[in-house]
Structures are given as structure tokens and as C-alpha cells.
């Protein structure tokens, strides 16, 4: 006796269109290519107050560096390469 499984539903559960899926795949492929080329990711200036952990995270984008501050501790990243350039204590 052969028991057949029901056919899987076609498409996505969230109702994404074929165009949405195509755009997502293009973005993912572009991201992979940028990672292979070693290009840094984009980030904006923002302050995050995490209520769960109680941490305050601040991102400040400058002309040459991006400063990431976590609870008063600064981490400096080269704006163009994304590499960690140094650390320090916040003096704000």
C-alpha cells in the first residue's frame, strides 16, 4: 500500500510575489558579491537603548571613522574598509 503525502503549498506563506522573491534574491547575491570583494556594509548614525540587557549602543558616522560606543566603551572602525582601527573610553 502506498501512502501519498499531501502536496506542499505553492509560493510563500507570507504571500510574497514572484517580483518580491526575485528582488530578494538579487539583493542577497549583491551582498555576497560585496562580501567577496571586501566592501564594508553601510550603517547610519543611531542610538539604541536596549531595555532587555540595559545596554546603550551609539553609532556615530564620521568623515573617516565609524565610532561604535557600548556602555561608554568606544570602538573605531575605518569608514572605507570597515576594519577595526582602535578602541578607547568615551569622554562625552
GUDRENLO-945419 format. One record per atom (N, C-alpha, C): residue number from 1; x, y, z; residue in one letter. Coordinates in steps of 0.05 Angstrom, whole numbers. Example, Ala and Ser with C-alpha at 12.3 -4.5 7.8 and 13.67 -1.06 7.14 Angstrom:
BEGIN
   zadren       px       py       pz   mike
        1      264     -114      156      A
        1      246      -90      156      A
        1      264      -66      156      A
        2      257      -45      142      S
        2      273      -21      143      S
        2      258        1      157      S
***
This chain:
BEGIN
   zadren       px       py       pz   mike
        1       17      -23        0      X
        1        0        0        0      X
        1       18       25        0      X
        2       12       44      -17      X
        2       27       69      -20      X
        2       11       91       -8      X
        3       23      105       11      X
        3       10      129       23      X
        3       23      153       12      X
        4        8      170       -1      X
        4       18      195      -13      X
        4       16      218        7      X
        5       38      233        8      X
        5       38      257       24      X
        5       23      279        9      X
        6       10      296       24      X
        6       -4      318       10      X
        6       17      337       -4      X
        7        8      349      -25      X
        7       25      367      -40      X
        7       32      391      -23      X
        8       57      400      -24      X
        8       65      424       -9      X
        8       52      448      -22      X
        9       44      468       -6      X
        9       33      492      -18      X
        9       53      506      -36      X
       10       43      518      -57      X
       10       60      532      -76      X
       10       63      561      -66      X
       11       87      572      -72      X
       11       92      600      -64      X
       11      101      602      -35      X
       12       97      625      -24      X
       12      106      630        3      X
       12       82      634       22      X
       13       86      629       47      X
       13       65      632       67      X
       13       58      662       71      X
       14       78      679       68      X
       14       75      707       73      X
       14       62      721       50      X
       15       58      707       28      X
       15       45      719        5      X
       15       63      736      -13      X
       16       89      731      -12      X
       16      108      746      -29      X
       16      103      740      -58      X
       17      104      760      -75      X
       17      101      757     -103      X
       17      127      747     -116      X
       18      125      738     -140      X
       18      150      729     -154      X
       18      170      752     -156      X
       19      160      777     -160      X
       19      177      800     -162      X
       19      191      805     -135      X
       20      176      802     -113      X
       20      189      805      -86      X
       20      211      784      -82      X
       21      206      760      -90      X
       21      225      738      -87      X
       21      250      744     -104      X
       22      245      753     -129      X
       22      268      760     -147      X
       22      284      782     -135      X
       23      271      804     -125      X
       23      286      826     -114      X
       23      302      817      -90      X
       24      291      799      -73      X
       24      306      789      -50      X
       24      330      773      -58      X
       25      327      757      -79      X
       25      350      741      -89      X
       25      372      758     -101      X
       26      364      779     -114      X
       26      383      798     -126      X
       26      399      812     -104      X
       27      384      821      -83      X
       27      397      835      -60      X
       27      417      816      -46      X
       28      409      790      -43      X
       28      426      771      -29      X
       28      451      766      -46      X
       29      448      763      -72      X
       29      471      758      -90      X
       29      489      783      -90      X
       30      478      807      -90      X
       30      495      831      -89      X
       30      510      832      -63      X
       31      497      825      -41      X
       31      510      825      -15      X
       31      533      805      -14      X
       32      529      781      -25      X
       32      550      761      -26      X
       32      574      772      -42      X
       33      568      784      -65      X
       33      589      795      -82      X
       33      605      817      -68      X
       34      591      835      -53      X
       34      604      856      -38      X
       34      622      844      -16      X
       35      612      822       -3      X
       35      629      809       17      X
       35      654      797        5      X
       36      651      785      -19      X
       36      674      773      -32      X
       36      694      794      -40      X
       37      685      818      -47      X
       37      702      840      -54      X
       37      714      854      -30      X
       38      704      848       -6      X
       38      714      860       18      X
       38      703      888       23      X
       39      680      895       11      X
       39      669      921       15      X
       39      654      923       42      X
       40      657      945       56      X
       40      644      948       82      X
       40      614      952       79      X
       41      599      945       99      X
       41      570      949       99      X
       41      562      977      107      X
       42      539      986       98      X
       42      530     1013      104      X
       42      517     1013      132      X
       43      521     1035      146      X
       43      508     1038      173      X
       43      503     1068      177      X
       44      482     1074      191      X
       44      474     1102      196      X
       44      479     1108      226      X
       45      481     1134      231      X
       45      482     1144      259      X
       45      457     1136      274      X
       46      460     1124      297      X
       46      436     1115      312      X
       46      444     1111      342      X
       47      424     1114      359      X
       47      428     1106      387      X
       47      407     1086      394      X
       48      415     1064      407      X
       48      398     1042      414      X
       48      399     1039      444      X
       49      376     1040      457      X
       49      374     1035      486      X
       49      360     1008      489      X
       50      376      987      495      X
       50      366      960      497      X
       50      354      956      524      X
       51      328      954      526      X
       51      314      950      551      X
       51      319      923      564      X
       52      324      903      547      X
       52      328      876      557      X
       52      355      873      571      X
       53      377      883      558      X
       53      403      880      570      X
       53      411      904      587      X
       54      397      927      583      X
       54      404      951      597      X
       54      427      966      584      X
       55      436      957      561      X
       55      459      970      548      X
       55      450      993      530      X
       56      468     1012      528      X
       56      464     1034      509      X
       56      485     1032      487      X
       57      476     1031      463      X
       57      494     1028      440      X
       57      490     1053      422      X
       58      513     1066      416      X
       58      512     1090      400      X
       58      530     1086      376      X
       59      520     1092      352      X
       59      536     1091      327      X
       59      538     1120      317      X
       60      562     1129      313      X
       60      567     1156      303      X
       60      584     1154      278      X
       61      573     1162      255      X
       61      587     1161      230      X
       61      602     1187      225      X
       62      628     1186      223      X
       62      645     1210      217      X
       62      656     1209      189      X
       63      673     1228      183      X
       63      685     1230      156      X
       63      704     1207      150      X
       64      719     1199      170      X
       64      739     1178      166      X
       64      734     1153      182      X
       65      719     1155      204      X
       65      714     1132      222      X
       65      685     1129      229      X
       66      678     1105      237      X
       66      652     1100      249      X
       66      658     1092      278      X
       67      646     1107      297      X
       67      651     1102      325      X
       67      627     1087      336      X
       68      631     1063      347      X
       68      611     1047      360      X
       68      616     1048      390      X
       69      597     1059      405      X
       69      601     1061      434      X
       69      581     1043      448      X
       70      591     1025      465      X
       70      575     1007      480      X
       70      581     1012      510      X
       71      561     1023      524      X
       71      564     1029      553      X
       71      589     1044      559      X
       72      595     1065      543      X
       72      618     1082      548      X
       72      644     1073      535      X
       73      645     1049      524      X
       73      670     1039      512      X
       73      668     1044      482      X
       74      688     1057      470      X
       74      688     1064      442      X
       74      703     1044      425      X
       75      693     1038      402      X
       75      706     1021      382      X
       75      706     1037      356      X
       76      729     1041      344      X
       76      732     1057      320      X
       76      737     1039      296      X
       77      721     1043      275      X
       77      724     1027      250      X
       77      730     1046      227      X
       78      748     1038      209      X
       78      754     1054      186      X
       78      729     1055      168      X
       79      721     1079      161      X
       79      696     1083      146      X
       79      697     1070      119      X
       80      720     1068      107      X
       80      722     1058       79      X
       80      727     1028       78      X
       81      742     1017       97      X
       81      748      989       96      X
       81      731      973      115      X
       82      720      986      136      X
       82      704      971      156      X
       82      721      957      177      X
       83      747      960      176      X
       83      765      946      195      X
       83      766      961      221      X
       84      769      946      243      X
       84      772      957      269      X
       84      799      972      270      X
       85      798      998      279      X
       85      822     1014      279      X
       85      832     1019      307      X
       86      815     1016      327      X
       86      824     1020      354      X
       86      801     1023      374      X
       87      808     1024      399      X
       87      787     1026      420      X
       87      795     1049      439      X
       88      776     1057      455      X
       88      781     1078      475      X
       88      757     1080      494      X
       89      759     1098      512      X
       89      737     1103      531      X
       89      723     1129      523      X
       90      697     1128      523      X
       90      681     1152      516      X
       90      686     1175      535      X
       91      688     1199      525      X
       91      692     1223      541      X
       91      669     1243      537      X
       92      646     1234      528      X
       92      624     1252      522      X
       92      614     1266      545      X
***
